[in-house]
Every structure is written in structure tokens, then in C-alpha cells.
Amino acid sequence: MAKYRVLTGLDYPPNKRAEAGQVVEDLPAQSIKWLLESGLIEDISKSVSTPKQEPKPVVTEVKAEEPEAENE
């Protein structure tokens, strides 16, 4: 079953309420599309099953240069 994070408080049938930050699975199917498009919920069912990978650090080698001799 799909899971959705509520981004703003919602009242939905039958006589239910979800507050911002809650994860729900029982939203009416006919409302999900417009709730997503309006930015009121986000689909987290895909992100729950796919772990987020951290970017690998980029290591660059820096060569120190010999200081130039000063002419006096």
C-alpha cells in the first residue's frame, strides 16, 4: 500500500484528520492525484524502499611547489 507524508493538516473522509508530518496510507484514492499536484502530500512509498545513497567524497592530490629563490 502506498504511503504519503502529509505536508499540511488535512481532513479527509470518513471523519479523519492528519497533521503535517504524519505518514498515512488511507487517503481516498480519487484525491491522491490533486493532493500531490497541490503540494499537500508527498509520496514516500518509493523512498522508503530505496535507501538514499550518500555521495562519495572527491579527493584531489595537491603538489606543493618549491618556493622560488629571491635575488638579493
C-alpha positions in Angstrom: 0.0 0.0 0.0 1.3 3.5 -0.9 2.4 5.8 1.9 2.1 9.5 1.9 3.6 12.2 4.2 1.1 15.0 4.9 2.7 18.4 4.4 -0.2 20.4 5.8 -3.1 19.5 8.1 -5.8 17.6 6.2 -9.4 16.5 7.0 -10.4 13.5 4.9 -13.3 11.1 4.9 -14.6 9.3 6.8 -14.1 11.9 9.7 -10.3 11.6 9.8 -7.6 14.2 10.3 -3.8 14.1 9.6 -1.4 16.7 10.8 1.7 18.0 9.0 4.5 15.4 9.1 2.2 12.4 9.7 2.5 9.4 7.4 -0.8 7.9 6.2 -1.9 5.1 4.0 -5.7 5.5 3.9 -6.2 8.6 1.8 -9.1 8.4 -0.7 -7.8 7.1 -4.0 -9.6 9.7 -6.0 -8.0 12.6 -4.0 -4.3 11.5 -4.2 -3.6 13.0 -7.6 -4.8 16.5 -6.8 -3.3 16.4 -3.3 0.1 15.6 -4.8 -0.2 18.2 -7.5 -1.2 20.8 -4.9 1.8 20.0 -2.8 -0.3 19.0 0.2 1.2 15.5 0.4 4.3 13.7 -0.9 4.6 10.0 -1.9 7.2 8.3 0.4 6.4 4.7 -0.5 9.2 4.7 -3.2 11.8 6.5 -1.0 11.1 4.1 1.9 12.1 1.0 -0.1 15.1 2.7 -1.8 17.8 3.8 0.6 19.4 7.1 -0.2 23.0 6.8 -1.2 25.5 9.4 0.1 27.7 11.0 -2.5 31.3 9.8 -2.4 33.9 12.4 -1.5 36.1 13.7 -4.2 39.8 13.6 -3.3 42.3 15.6 -5.3 46.0 15.5 -4.9 47.8 18.8 -4.5 51.5 19.0 -5.2 53.5 21.6 -3.2 55.7 23.8 -5.3 59.3 24.8 -4.2 59.4 28.4 -3.3 61.5 30.5 -5.8 64.8 31.9 -4.5 64.8 35.6 -4.2 67.6 37.6 -5.8 69.3 40.0 -3.5 
